[in-house]
Amino acid sequence: MNRHDAIFLEDPPSDDLDRMLAGDLSVDAYVEAADTEYPEFTGQMSFLLRKMAAQGKIVLAVEPFLKHLLEIHEFFAEGGTPAELNPDTDQFRVYAAERDATGGLLAFYRAAASGSFVKTVRAVKEFARLDAKRFVLRDRMRAKALAEKVRLFQSSYVEAGQIHVYLWRMLRAELELEISVKPCFLMMPVVRDVGVGRHLYGPGDVLTLLYIFHPNFHIPTEDLLAARALIYNKVIEKNEITTSIDTHPHLRNELETIETVRQLSLEDCRRLFPYICRETTENAKRQVYRYIRNEKGAF
């Protein structure tokens, strides 16, 4: 961030953000109001962003998809209905993408609750396809909004989660040859230090990325990726780990979980699913590790 003139955050614009950056709202109050999934991280990042703003960096939140989504929530809270949304607007397109992806997620929950491995794997694939469509829309909208702003600065830092590889392609297309767009995977040096030479994508993310770039493809490994995603999502740590952050506990947990599920075949996942589908993260992890330790035999 320090190398660039402008910092574009992966957040919708908000008065609270502006007030926090200006020092008119405490970081603690900002984090509490944000109700974030990772409060410790958000707090530390907020202090860093405030420091950057004080140094003269331009810090802007640019995420039109999420901005529209918040507006839709407010519209519905005030009594509005989907029928009142104009189908020719970005707001409606955001609503439709969110509706479809949420429907896919609910279908996955129902399939998982049924205990059927085949139905659940099918639901994972369907949700991944719908989620991929949502990501494509979101990245296209953000690329267009960013292109108008990055032209105003000598250099810009764009915050984006690693699933947003499509954003890179879209932003590069929007800017053509005007500005060089370079992706930077911030955790790769740490990954190499840990001694792993691969990416940080779990099987569900790999499946979603395949659907983002190849929406109509069907290959044999789809079922395997979906099945591994089921196991991965059960054993990956869900809560923020705030102890020993200098050792990168989340990264190590992700790498360990990715390497663990890579050892599982489709049949392994089928055998594990009924034993772990209703278990806690810790219990599911114990079951999976015991299964692998026993050379995929008895639990």
ABEGO torsion letter per residue (X at the ends): XAABABBBBBBBBBAAAAAAAAGABBAAAAAAAAGBABAAAAAAAAAAAAAAAAAGBBBBBBBAAAAAAAAAAAAAAAGBBAAABBAABAAAAAAAAAAAAAAAAAAAAAAAAAGBAAAAAAAAAAAAAAAAAAAAAAAAAAAAAAAAAAAABABBBBBBBAAAAAAAAAAAAAAEAABBBBBBBAAAAAAAAAGBABBABBAAAAAAAAAAABAABBBAAAAAAAAAAAAAAAABBABBBABGAAAGAAAAAAAAAAAAAAABBAAAAAAAAAAAAABBAAAAAAAAAAAAAAGGBBX
